[in-house]
Amino acid sequence: MPENSKKMTNLRQVPRPLVTVLAYDGLCTFEFGVAVEVFGLPRPEMGDDWYRFTVASVDDGELWATGGIRVVADGTLSLLDEADLIVIPGWRGIDEPVPASLIDALRQAHARGCQLLSICSGVFVLAATGLLNGRKATTHWRYTDTLKARFPAIQVVEDVLYQDEGDILTSAGSAAGIDLCLHLVRRDYGTEVANRVARRLVIPPHRDGSQTQQLSRPVAQLRESQRMGQLFDFLHQNLILNHSVSSLAQRAGMSERTFLRRFKDATGTTPARWLLNERLLRAKEYLETSRLSIDSIAGHTGFGHSATLRHHFRQHFALSPAQYRKKFAPAGE
């Protein structure tokens, strides 16, 4: 089971959950913008059923963000008293101390059931609270060694995009914060809504949290990139088929050895593991959006038999397909 999928607390237990993002002097502009874009923008297509959003200031006085931007918050840390989710958008420096007032506010919020989410270096704020002790967390690959050295009680997961511990969620680098926030939207509102938000952002609808942070060859040669892109399009359209390394290498016009190397460069994993993850994601979409039987979903996603689907689904998500459908399918499905 992927480490980022152990617990699935659902914010929608609270009507119109309140998301509060922290602002501080030296604010990380991109990470803050991620939280605003995903949770703070109006979504008329959702009607009244969307997140409420506030910005809480950590520091007194005028706040300056990266890039010379001045920020005016909605209020002070007292706003955290009502939040259902608190977002920590990076931190002004991994060597910068975390104010005691913020530590106390986060501990109190967590104690009453508020979820906490950090992006990139924001994990150092969570680490200072002690709430991550004995739990798994991630951060940007540049900071993992420092996080492990300073906070040995935290189980640092180095090579994932995000880590979901249910009530506490952490992301890797700045862009991985988008993946984590969309993951939370998917958890709260389902795949269809999360995909709509992703389309508005003009980004892929889903990158699984267990995907590697670093790729040894992030930019392929143009011709190879085009061939691999065509191959991924083919696979997404033909998940139901049986695929071998030999058949995929032939379709990509490469030797098997070159293909395996290029595939890992592009995805960080093997073809078999990539196909399994994609089939599981497709199965989740069917469970959330259709009334198809488990047998039919197994057939539509390349698992062949319901027993095979159930085995892999439970292994990855700690839920059976039926339990997942009951928990995450929209009301009335």
Buried (B, 14 or more C-beta within 10 A) or exposed (E): EBBBBBEBBBBBEEEEBBBBBBBBBBBBBBBBBBBBBBBBEEBEEEEEEBBBBBBBBBBEEEBEBBEEEEBEBEEBBEBBEEBBBBBBBBBBEBEBEBBEEBBEBBEEBBEEEBBBBBBBBBBBBBBBBBBBEEBBBBBBBEBBEBBBEBBEEBBBBBBBBBBBBBBBBBBBBBBBBBBBBBBBBBBBBBBEBBBBBBEEBEBEBBBBBBBBBEBEEEEBEEEBEEBBEEBBEBBEEEBEEEBEBEEBBEBBEBEBEEBBBBBBBBBBBEBEEBBBBBBBBBBBBBBBBBEBEBBEBBBBBBBEEBEBBBEBBBEBBBBBBEBBBEEBBEEEE
